[in-house]
Amino acid sequence: MSFFTYVFGKGYTGGPDFSTLETFRFDLEGIKLSLSLPKSNFAVSRDEMNINLPFRSSGWFDTHCEQMWNHFYVMLVGRPWAYIGPFWKTAADRTFGVLDVQAAIKRAPADKVLDPDDLDTLAEAIRWDYEWYFEVAEPGKYGQGGNRTTRQEAEDEYNAHPRLREEIRQRQKAGLLKYLRELPTDFETRCYGDQRWLYYALEKEPAYPAHYYCQPLDKRYYLYVRFGYRIDLRQHFHLWQADAEAAEQRIIETVLLDFPNRLPTPDPVPMLIGKSEDPRG
């Protein structure tokens, strides 16, 4: 991008620079994982990285996992990249937004069994993970049960004001779309070389777009690679969106899983796996 373009407000600086790739390699109990990431343009501290992860060992996952909303995960590696605009568009902060990537191990719900050769089983596990967490009757931390609580509060308000019901209902139609947590519905199989990924996207998690690429590791655990789009100035998102989406594709193409004793699966025709049913019946 030329300085002229940047100065006159048509562009940005920053984002992933693929001339400075760094490759990471992990041993997941014999499963070899590698991926390459551009260096971050944030000044972030580098913690010591664990490259040997015995995720199947008794108690190991529960000891090392973190929580982000409904995600209980063990972080492998993550990295952010800021997109920076001219000060007359961004004021003091200067950021249009941030693209970040996170690779992590996640465990399927206890009653779901994954078939590494059938991504439908992974799609079903992910659906249920979101649906149970946000629709559960008993509310908890990090938004647990939040969708059911939000709908119940809306219904209580509607019933408490019979003379204003029509006005309240119209207001709630817009409000529920804003406050209900989004659940994944459409899943795709995406192939990069001999790697088959289950892909799904959310428009807001909780407020910004997120794209997930998932692959089973065994019958209980799976790897996910999450790309998050933090949009600070939505009116300027179109300036850096295409670059960020292209960077996402370049990064996911570098992610390789090498399973011992598992033959590569022939590339299928990309397909929609389907939509979830309403868990509330």
N, C-alpha and C positions, 0 to 999 in steps of 0.2 A: 504494500500500500504506500502511495507517495505521500510525502509531507504535505503537499498541496491539498490532497484529498482530506487528510486529517484536519488541517488548519481550518478549512472552510466547512467543516461540520458534516461531511458526508461519510465519515468512517470512524475508526477506532484504532487503538493500539492494544497490544496484549493478546491473550488467548494462547493456546498451546503452540509451542515452537518445535516442530518435528526435526529440527537440525540438532537438537540436544536430547536425544533419547537415552533413557536409562532402563536397563532390563532387570527384572526381578524374577527370581526362581525360588520355588517352594517345593517341599516334599510333604505331601499329604498322605502319610502312611503308604508310601510306594507309588502314589499317583503324583506324577510330575506336572507342576503348573509353572508356566512362564508367561510374562506379559511385559510390554515395553511402554513406558510413559515419558512424555516430554517433561522437562524440569518445570517446577512451578515458578510463577512470577510473584508469588507471595514470599515474604520472609517468615518461613515456618521452621520450627525446631525439628530435628530429626531424632526420633526415639529409636532405641535399639530394636531391630526387626527380628522376629522369630521366623526362621525359614523352615523349621521342622515342626509340623503340627499334627500330633497324634489325636485327631478329632474323634476317633472311635473309642479311645481309651475310656474306661469307666470314670465318670465324674469330670473328665477334662473339659468338655464343652460347657457344662454348667459353671465351672470355676472361672473360665476365661471369657464368657460371653458378655456382651453389652446389650443395652436395649435402646431402640429408637422407635417409638410408637409400637406397632405390632411386631417389629423385627427384633428377634433375639439372635444375635450374630456374633461371630468371632472375626474381627477385622484382620485382613491380611495386609493391604496397602491402600492408601488413598492419596489424592492429590487435587488441589484446586488451581484454576487459572482465571485471573481477572481480565475482563474486557474494559478498557479505559477509554473514556471519551474526552473531548475538549472541555475545559472548565466552564465555558459559557453554556454548555448543554447539561453538565452534571453537577454544577455548583461545587461545594467543597469536597464532597466524597470522591468524585471523579470516576466512579465505576458505573458502567452501563449494567453490569451483571457479572456473574461468576459461573463458569462450568466446572463441575467437580466430578471425580470418578472415585468409586469405592469398590474394592473387591473383598468379598467376605464369604464365610461359610455359614449356612443357616440349616437348622434342623426342621424337618417336616413335622406337622402335628402328630401326636402319638398314635392316632387311629388311622393314619395314612401311610401306605407303603409305596415307595417309588420303584418303578421299573426303569432302569437305565436305558432300555431300548424302546420305551413307550412314553413320550413326553406328555401324553394325556394325563398320566398319573401325577406328574409334577404340576400340571395346570390345575388339576382338581385340588391338590394339596395347598397350592397358593391361594386359590379361591377361598377355601375353607379357613385358611389362616386369617385372611382379612375379615371375612364375614363373621366368624366366631368372635374375633377380638372387638370389632366395633359394634356388633349387634348383641353382644352378651347382655343378659338382664341386669347383672350386678356391675355397676360402674366401678372403675378403678383408676390407677394412675396412667399417664401418657395417653389419654383419650380412650381408654378401654370402656366399652359400652356407650361411647359418646353418641353414636347415631340414634340408638334407642332412647337415650335421655333427651336428646334434642327434639325428637318427634313427640315424645310424651309431654315435654314442656309446651310445645306448640299446641297440642291438643287440649291441654289444661287451660291455656289462655283463650282458646276458641270457645270452650264450654263455659268459661267464667263470664263472658261478655256476650250474651245472646243478642243484644241490640246492635252490636258491632261485628257480628260474625262475618259478614261478607267482606268488610274492610280488612278484618284481621286475616281472613283466608287469603286474600289477594297479596297482602304483605308477606305472609308466610311462604307463599310459593317462591318468591325471590329469596327470602331469608334462608329457607331450608337448603336451597342450592348452594348457598354461601357457606353454611356451617356444617352440613353433613360431610363426613369423611368419604372420599371416593373409594369405591371398590373396583378391582380389576374385572373386566368382563371379556374383552377380546384378547386372545393369545395367538401368536404366530410361531411357526417354526422358521428360523433363519439359519442359513448355512454359510460358513466361511471356511473354504477348504474342506477338510473332513470333520470340522467341528459343527455340531448341531446344537443350536441354542433355542430355548423357549423364551420368546420376547413378549413383554407387555409394557404398556405405557400408562401413566396417570397424568391427567392435566394439572392436578394440584396435590402435592404431598408434602406438607399440608397446604402450602400456598403456591408452590411452583411446580413446573413439569418435572417428571422423573421417568427415565427409561431403564428397564431391567432386562438383562440377559442372564438366563439361568440354565444350569446344566447339572443333572444328578451326579453325585459322587458314589452313592450306593443306595440301599433301600431306605435310608433314613435321612441322609444329609445331601445338600446340594450347594453348589457354588453360585453366587450371584455377582454380577458386575453391574453396578448402578451408576447411571449418569444423571446428575442433578443440574437443573438450570435455575439458578437464582437470578431473578429478573428484578433489578433495582429500579429501572426506569422503563416501564412497559412501552412507552411511546417510541423508544429507540431500540426495542428488541430486534426489529427487522434488520438492523444494521449488522448485528453479529450472529444472528440465529443460524444462517447458512454455514458460516465458518465453524461454529460450535458443533453442528450436526455432522459436518464432514469430518471433524476431529474425532467425534464419537465413533464413526465407522472405521477410521484408520486405527484407533486404539483397540476396538473389539477384534479386529483382524489379527492383532498381535497376540491375543490370549489363546494359549494352547494348553490343552489337558492331554496328558499321555497316560493312559490306563494300562497297567500290566495285564496281559492275557485277554485284552478286549480288542476285537477286530474293528477297524473303522466301519461305520455304518454308511451305506450308499446314500448319496444326497437325495432327499425326497423332493417332491414338488412342493414349494411353499404353500401353506394352507392355514386357514383359520381354524382354531381348535374349538371355538364356540363361545357361547355366553353362559354366564352363571344364572342359576335360578334364585329368586328372592328367598333367603333363608328364613324369613318370617312367615312364609306360607301364603 
